[in-house]
Amino acid sequence: MTISSGESKDKTNEYSWSTLQERLRASVVSICISFPIPFDTEINSMSYATGFVVDADQGIILSNRHVMGPGPSSHKATFFDNQELFLQPTYYDPEHDFSFFRYDPAELKGIEPKAIRLAPEKAHSGLEIRVVGNNGNEKMSVHQGELSQLDRNAPVYNRNSNGSYNDINTFYYQASTTSEGGSSGSPVVDIAGDAVAIKAGGNRAASNYMMPLQPVKYAFDYIRRGEIPPRGTLQVVFRHITHVQAEKLGLEAAAAASEGVCVDESTGVLIVHKVVPNGPADGVLQVGDIIIAVNSAAVPGFPELFGIVDAEIGRSISMRVFRKGQFITVHAMVQDLYEIMPTRTLNLGNCYLHDFSFQEAASGSASVTGVKISMDWNGMFPSYEIDQRKVIHAINFQPTPNLNAMIQVLRGIHRDQPLVLKVKDFRDPRDEAMFVTYFPQVIPPILMYTRSTATGFWAVEPVCGLLGAPEPKLGPELSDAYSQLTTNTDDSFASRIQQCMVCIETRPVCPANGQYTTRRSGTGLVVDPHRGLMLCSARLLPNPTSNISATFGAIQVNLTLAYMHPLYPVVFVKYDPAQLTAIIPDLGLFKPDNRLCVGDPVTLLAGTNSRLKQCAATVSGRQILTTTVCESCLDQVFINTERIILSPTPDPMEYNIGVICVDDQVRGVLLSLPECLHSTYTVKYVGLDIGLILPALSQLRASDIVPNSVRVLDVEFSRLSLATARAFGVSAHRLQDILHSAPEARSIFKVCRILHIRPTDMVSLEIGDIVLQVDRRNVEHIDDIACFDCDLVQLTIIRQGRELDLSIPTTPFRGANTNHIVYWAGMYFQQPYHTVLQQATRPVSNVYVFTFTDGSPIAMESFHRRMFVSEISKHTIHTLDDVVRVAKLVRDPNLVEFNKRVASNEKMISGIIPGRDVVIRIVKLNGEDVLKSFRTNDQYFPAWQLRRGPRIDDNWVLEEF
C-alpha cells in the first residue's frame, strides 16, 4: 500500500458534527433482510442492516455483500420518516463485501434523499469519523471514532465456519467505535458528510472493520451506466505483509528496490496465501511467493494488482515474483470471476444444491467443481454423513462436476432406485465418503431458482422429469434374497424374534406435532406378517409426515403410517406383504393372564435381523412415567403410564426397541422415548406391558381405518401410598377392599394436575381428588383410569375427606394421527393436537401454527411460533380448508409474468416486488390477541398442502395450490 501524506484533509470550519445527522438522515436507510433459502455462504435467516443512497436520481443504495447475499433474497428499506420500499438486488461483488440496491425514487413521497459522495481519497490515518447507521435496528445511531490502521488484511470472522463469507484480496480499515449488529452497510463519513469507507464488521473488542471504497467506486461507475463491472481472478488469495516480514522471508530491501519495489513509499508487499487447486494459477504460483510486479508494473497493494487483473480478463499476464531466494517471471491466464459464481440452485426435496463457488473453495482446500449441499432440511441425505461442508462429486458412479451434469444424471434414475453418492468435505480433502440413500416418496415441489444478471432477481420454475426413468425390474434372485437371508434351521424363540426385527428409516416431509424434520433410523418389530404390521418406538417416528422405509435383506420397502398411539410411545407402520416372498414368523402375541411383577425374571431380546443381543434381567420396579411439556415445541407428552424397570438397566443408546420375554412368550416391549432439541428427560426408555398395546393392534387387524376412539380425563395422576391415603380420608374399609382385589397393590392414585380447564358448569375432577373406583370396579392399576372408550364414566372419589360418586365426561384425544398440513407464507398449519389444547388458554379455531420457516414473510415481521390463527385478511378462519381458500384468494396474480420478465433479463422492472399485503389475526397460547400485517412471497414460498386418507394404507399426497 502506498503511504498517504494526509494532505487531503478538509477544512473543519466549513462543517459541524452537530449538523451531520440532519444532513444525512434522509440518505441512510434501515434494511430488513430475508434470506428465504440457503445458498452458498448464507443460510436462510432474517436480520437487519443499513444502506445509504449514493445516487438519488437513479435510486441506488450502497450496502454490504453479506446484506444482499449471493442467493435469493428479499429486502425492505425503511427511510427516516418510516416510509417502506422494497428493494431490487441489483449487484453484489463476487469477492468484496459491498452491493448495490435500487429503489424507484418516484415511490418516495415528501422526502428527497441526497446522494452521499464516495470519497475514498479522503481516508487517512487519524481521520475523525462517524459511523451513521441503524445500530441494533435503532434508526440513525451515530458513533464516533478515528481511522487508525489502513492496510490491515481483510478480517476473518468465522475461522471454523462451514464456508461462511469472508472478504479476500483487499485492504480493510480499522477503527474503534461502539457500533454493533445492524450497522453493517453504514456509511463511514468525515465531517463534511462524505463517505470514506463502508462499515463491514467488527469484533467483541470494540474494533470495527471498514471496507475501503476504491473497489466500490470502480464498480459504481459501471452500475450507474447500467453495466456489470469486469472482474477477473487468478483463483488465488493474496495477503499483505510488511517489508520487515518480507525481509524475514528472505526478500532484502536492497534486492526488492533493485526490482522496482518502492520500499520507502509503501508499507509492504503482497504474498500468495492460498492457491485454489485446478485454478488458473495452480502450478504457476506457490504459497509464499512474494509479488513484485505484474505486466512490468509495481503492485504495492491490492488496488494496483486487481486494477490490472480486472482489465486483462481472458488474457495472460506476466508476474515477477520472489520465490526461495530468487526472482522469477511466471505467466497465468486471467479468468472471468463471474464464471465461478453460482447463479442457480435446485430445491430437491427441500435439499438445496448449487454449483460449488470460488468463495467457498477459497475458504477451504478444494477446487471449484462439484455440487454443494447448502441445506438438507428433510433428510434427503443421511444426517450423519452430510453437513453444510459437503460437495457431491458423483451420483451412481457418474461424475457431477456441476449442477447441469447432476440434473442429467438424475433424469436417468427412477425414484425407487438407490442413489450412490460420492461426497467430499471442502475444508478437509481427506474427508471423502460414499454412501447410499433413497429418494423420499413424498417431497415438496422440485424447483429451480435462476438469478437474472440484469436485475438481480431470481426466477423460479418447476423442474420436470427428475428421477423419472423407467422403473427397474426386480430379478427373482433379488426378490428371493430376503427369503434366503431369513431361512434358518434354528427354530428357537430368539431366532424367530430376530427374523421379525427390521431396519426402519424415517424422513419427515415437514414439521408437525411439535417435531421438526430430523432423519432417523432404528429397528422395528413385525407383529403381524399377514397384515404387514410393524411396531416401533415414537423416538424413531415422532413426526407423522415422515417418509418411512424398511430394509428386508436386499429389498427396501416403503411403509405407511398406520397408527401413532396417543398415550404410549408406540407407533404402528404397515408394509404390503405382497412385496415380500419371505416367510416372516408370527409371534402370536396375546394378552397374558397376569402382569409382570417386581422380582419376575425376564429375558430381553434386542437388535436387528442381522444381530441380536440377548440378556437376562429382572423386573426391579414399576413406576409411573411422567414426561414434561417442552415449551419450545409442545411435542407429545406421556403420562398416566406405568413403565417396567429392568435390572440391569439397558443402555438407552443401544436399545431402540426390545422384546421382554418370559418362557418364550412376549410379555412386554422396551421402547426408547422421543426427545426434542430442548429435552431434559432423565428417562430414556420405557418398558410397557404387551397388554397395553394389544387393543390397538386388534383394531388394526380388524379394520383398515385408522383407530380414533381413545378418550381421556384430561388430568395427570400420581401414586399415593396407602398410609398417606388414610390422611386424605380414605377409609380402612376401602383400603382393605383394594388390597383384597389386588394383593400386589401398595398405592392408589390422586389427581396432581389438571391438563385442560373445562367450563365451570361441567362436572370435572379437581386437584387432590383420589379415584377409588371406575364404574363400580376398584382401580387397581393406573391403566384402569388412563383411557376410556365411552363419553361418560362413573367415578367414586375422595374429595376433601368425603366420598363422592360423580359422572365425569371424557375428552377425545385429538391430533396424534395428524392427516392434514397446510404450508403457506412460510407457516406450517395443522389441527391443534392434544398437548396444544392442554396448554392453550383460549383455542379460538381449529387451526394451529407450530412453526414457520426462517427467512419467510412471517419471520420478517417477528411473529410468534405456536399460535392459533383466527382471521386472514378479514376472512374468518375455522379450519385448514379455510386457510387454503383464503390463500388462493390472496395469491399473487402477477407472479407468472414476473418470472417471465426476470428470465428475459429486463434491465429494470416496474412494480418489481411480487406478493400481496395481508393482515392476520393470531391468538397466542396465553390467550393474547395479536394483529399484524405482512407481505406474502409466493415466489420463494409456494403454497401446498399434505393430506392423507383415513385408511392405514393411505400415504401422504402433496398438492400445490
C-alpha positions, 0 to 999 in steps of 0.5 A: 500500500502506498503511504498517504501524506494526509494532505487531503484533509478538509477544512473543519470550519466549513462543517459541524458534527452537530449538523451531520445527522440532519444532513444525512438522515434522509440518505441512510436507510434501515434494511430488513433482510430475508434470506428465504433459502440457503445458498452458498455462504448464507443460510436462510435467516432474517436480520437487519442492516443499513444502506445509504443512497449514493445516487438519488436520481437513479435510486441506488443504495450502497450496502454490504455483500453479506446484506444482499447475499449471493442467493435469493433474497428479499429486502425492505428499506425503511427511510427516516420518516418510516416510509417502506420500499422494497428493494431490487438486488441489483449487484453484489461483488463476487469477492468484496463485501459491498452491493448495490440496491435500487429503489424507484425514487418516484415511490418516495413521497415528501422526502428527497434523499441526497446522494452521499459522495464516495470519497475514498481519497479522503481516508487517512490515518487519524481521520475523525469519523462517524459511523451513521447507521441503524445500530441494533435496528435503532434508526440513525445511531451515530458513533464516533471514532478515528481511522487508525490502521489502513492496510490491515488484511481483510478480517476473518470472522468465522475461522471454523465456519462451514464456508461462511463469507469472508472478504479476500484480496483487499485492504480493510480499515480499522477503527474503534467505535461502539457500533454493533449488529445492524450497522453493517452497510453504514456509511463511514463519513468525515465531517463534511458528510462524505463517505470514506469507507463502508462499515463491514464488521467488527469484533467483541473488542470494540474494533470495527472493520471498514471496507475501503471504497476504491473497489466500490467506486470502480464498480459504481461507475459501471452500475450507474451506466447500467453495466456489470463491472469486469472482474477477473481472478487468478483463483488465488488469495493474496495477503499483505505483509510488511517489508520487515516480514518480507525481509524475514522471508528472505526478500532484502530491501536492497534486492526488492528496490533493485526490482522496482519495489518502492520500499520507502513509499509503501508499507509492504508487499503482497504474498500468495496465501492460498492457491485454489487447486485446478485454478488458473494459477495452480502450478504457476504460483506457490504459497509464499511467493512474494509479488513484485510486479505484474505486466512490468508494473509495481503492485504495492497493494491490492488496488494496483494488482486487481486494477490490472487483473480486472482489465486483462480478463481472458488474457495472460499476464506476466508476474515477477515474483520472489520465490526461495531466494530468487526472482522469477517471471511466471505467466497465468491466464486471467479468468472471468470471476463471474464464471465461478459464481453460482447463479442457480440452485435446485430445491430437491426435496427441500435439499438445496444444491448449487454449483460449488463457488470460488468463495467457498473453495477459497475458504477451504482446500478444494477446487471449484467443481462439484455440487454443494449441499447448502441445506438438507432440511428433510433428510434427503441425505443421511444426517450423519454423513452430510453437513453444510461442508459437503460437495457431491462429486458423483451420483451412481458412479457418474461424475457431477462436476456441476449442477447441469451434469447432476440434473442429467444424471438424475433424469436417468434414475427412477425414484425407487432406485438407490442413489450412490453418492460420492461426497467430499468435505471442502475444508478437509480433502481427506474427508471423502465418503460414499454412501447410499440413500433413497429418494423420499416418496413424498417431497415438496415441489422440485424447483429451480431458482435462476438469478437474472444478471440484469436485475438481480432477481431470481426466477423460479420454475418447476423442474420436470422429469427428475428421477423419472426413468423407467422403473427397474425390474426386480430379478427373482434372485433379488426378490428371493434374497430376503427369503434366503437371508431369513431361512434358518434351521434354528427354530428357537424363540430368539431366532424367530424374534430376530427374523421379525426385527427390521431396519426402519428409516424415517424422513419427515416431509415437514414439521408437525406435532411439535417435531421438526424434520430430523432423519432417523433410523432404528429397528422395528418389530413385525407383529403381524406378517399377514397384515404387514404390521410393524411396531416401533418406538415414537423416538424413531417416528415422532413426526407423522409426515415422515417418509418411512422405509424398511430394509428386508435383506436386499429389498427396501420397502416403503411403509405407511403410517398406520397408527401413532398411539396417543398415550404410549410411545408406540407407533404402528407402520404397515408394509404390503406383504405382497412385496415380500416372498419371505416367510416372516414368523408370527409371534402370536402375541396375546394378552397374558393372564397376569402382569409382570411383577417386581422380582419376575425374571425376564429375558430381553431380546434386542437388535436387528435381523442381522444381530441380536443381543440377548440378556437376562434381567429382572423386573426391579420396579414399576413406576409411573412415567411422567414426561414434561411439556417442552415449551419450545415445541409442545411435542407429545407428552406421556403420562398416566403410564406405568413403565417396567424397570429392568435390572440391569438397566439397558443402555438407552443408546443401544436399545431402540426397541426390545422384546421382554420375554418370559418362557418364550412368550412376549410379555412386554416391549422396551421402547426408547422415548422421543426427545426434542432439541430442548429435552431434559428427560432423565428417562430414556426408555420405557418398558410397557406391558404387551397388554397395553398395546394389544387393543390397538393392534386388534383394531388394526387387524380388524379394520383398515381405518385408522383407530380414533376412539381413545378418550381421556380425563384430561388430568395427570395422576400420581401414586399415593401410598396407602398410609398417606391415603388414610390422611386424605380420608380414605377409609380402612374399609376401602383400603382393605377392599383394594388390597383384597382385589389386588394383593400386589397393590401398595398405592392408589392414585390422586389427581396432581394436575389438571391438563385442560380447564373445562367450563365451570358448569361441567362436572370435572375432577379437581386437584387432590381428588383420589379415584377409588373406583371406575364404574363400580370396579376398584382401580387397581392399576393406573391403566384402569383410569388412563383411557376410556372408550365411552363419553361418560364414566362413573367415578367414586372419589375422595374429595376433601375427606368425603366420598363422592360418586360423580359422572365425569365426561371424557375428552377425545384425544385429538391430533396424534394421527395428524392427516392434514398440513397446510404450508403457506407464507412460510407457516406450517398449519395443522389441527391443534393436537392434544398437548396444544389444547392442554396448554392453550388458554383460549383455542379460538379455531381449529387451526394451529401454527407450530412453526414457520420457516426462517427467512419467510414473510412471517419471520420478517415481521417477528411473529410468534411460533405456536399460535392459533390463527383466527382471521386472514385478511378479514376472512374468518378462519375455522379450519385448514380448508379455510386457510387454503381458500383464503390463500388462493384468494390472496395469491399473487396474480402477477407472479407468472409474468414476473418470472417471465420478465426476470428470465428475459433479463429486463434491465429494470422492472416496474412494480418489481416486488411480487406478493400481496399485503395481508393482515392476520389475526393470531391468538397466542397460547396465553390467550393474547390477541395479536394483529399484524400485517405482512407481505406474502412471497409466493415466489420463494414460498409456494403454497401446498398442502399434505393430506392423507386418507383415513385408511392405514394404507393411505400415504401422504399426497402433496398438492400445490395450490 
